[in-house]
Amino acid sequence: MELSPLHDRVIVKRLDQETKTASGIVIPEGAAEKPDQGEIVAVGPGKRDDKGAYIPLDVKVGDRVLFGKYAGQTAKVNGDELLVMREEDIMAVVKK
């Protein structure tokens, strides 16, 4: 199965969260919160304006992004947990 986002939606794969604190304490997997960062794996064509032309998205495949804790809809594809969300649910692009 493959997902292809529509309109202004993007598909994000959550990034793995650190399981150890700066002081060396190991956080058990059950106690860790889901990460609020991810990498965009697919983008839709964008919203349409009044004339029917697409307005392209500001993010692209490969961008590392920040999003809200409850943003998006979870989908399991080939064993991976992916999020489908609107571009407006993304709060920032993380620059390296």
N, C-alpha and C positions, 0 to 999 in steps of 0.2 A: 504494500500500500504506500502511496505517496500523497503528500498534501501539497496543494497549490493554492496560496491565499488569493482572495478576491478583493477588489477595491483597495481601500487603504489599510488592509490588514498585513501583518507580518508574522512569520513563524520564528520563534526564539527557542534555542536550546539553553537551558540553565547551565551555568558554569559550576563546577564543583567548588564547594565551600571548604575553607580551611578547617581541619579537624583538630588542630592544635593551636592553643593561644600563644601569644608572644612569650609568656613565661614558661611555656612547655607543658601546660596542662592539656591532656587529651580530652576532647569533647566526644562523648558517645554519639553514634549516628542518630539514635532515637531522640536525643535531647537537642540536637542542632536544628536551627530554623532553616527553612528552605532559602537558598540564596536569592537575592534580589538583582542579580546580574546575569546576563546571558549573551549569547552570540546569535546574531540574526542569520538564519539559514535559508530564508526565502522571503521575498517581498511581493506584494500585489502590484498591479499597474498604477494604482492611485485613484483618487476621487475624480469624478467628472465635474467640470464647471457647467455653467448655464448653457453653453453652446455644445456640450457633449465631448469636449476635448479633455484628455486626462491631465490632471495636475500631479506630477511625479512626487514620490515620497522623498523626504529629506535623509532617510537612512538607506543603507545598502547592505547586501549580503556581506557578512564578515565583520560588520560593526559590532563592537562590544557595548551593550546598553544597560542602563539602570531602569528598573520598573517597579511599580508598587507591589507590595506583598500579596495582594489579592487580584492583581491584574491578569487578564487573559483567561482563556479556557484551555484546560489541560487535555492533551490527546496523546495516546501511546501509539507510536509507529515503529515497527521493527524493533521493539524492546526499548526504544528511547522515549523519554517523557518530554514532549514538546509543548510549548504554549502558543496559542493563536490569539493575537491581540491587535487592537487598532493602533495605528501609529501614535495617536494622541495619548495612549496609555504609557508611552515611553517618556521617561522624565529627562534623560540625558544620554549622550554618547560618551563613552569613556575613551579618552585619548591616551595612547601609550607613551 
